[in-house]
Amino acid sequence: MTDNLLAILLAFWVLLVIAALIFLAVTGIRLWRTVKRTKGLVEAPIAELSASAHEAHDRITVLEEKQRDMAVAGEELSAQIAGAATLGKHAGDIAKTLRFPVRFLAGL
């Protein structure tokens, strides 16, 4: 009788283990399919996001280059303004010098 009971328990245990393995296999297959489907849904937006990030990086690089060009142009403009100011000062000095004889003669 204990042998029969032991055989029944062993058979029940084997059936339980087989059922658990089947459950795990079915759950694993469902998980694999879900991951596969989700991966397909996510890959396209990730690719778009990556392309957008590369485009933004390229635009930032162009903006940095333009900013450097603007800084150089600003320095050149400052130098030209300084040169024009010096030229204007000298032109004023020349005008004063040329007016001096006229004032001198007008005062006579």
Secondary structure, DSSP 8 states (H G I E B T S, - for coil): -HHHHHHHHHHHHHHHHHHHHHHHHHHHHHHHHHHHHHHHHHHHHHHHHHHHHHHHHHHHHHHHHHHHHHHHHHHHHHHHHHHHHHHHHHHHHHHHHHHHHHHHHHT-
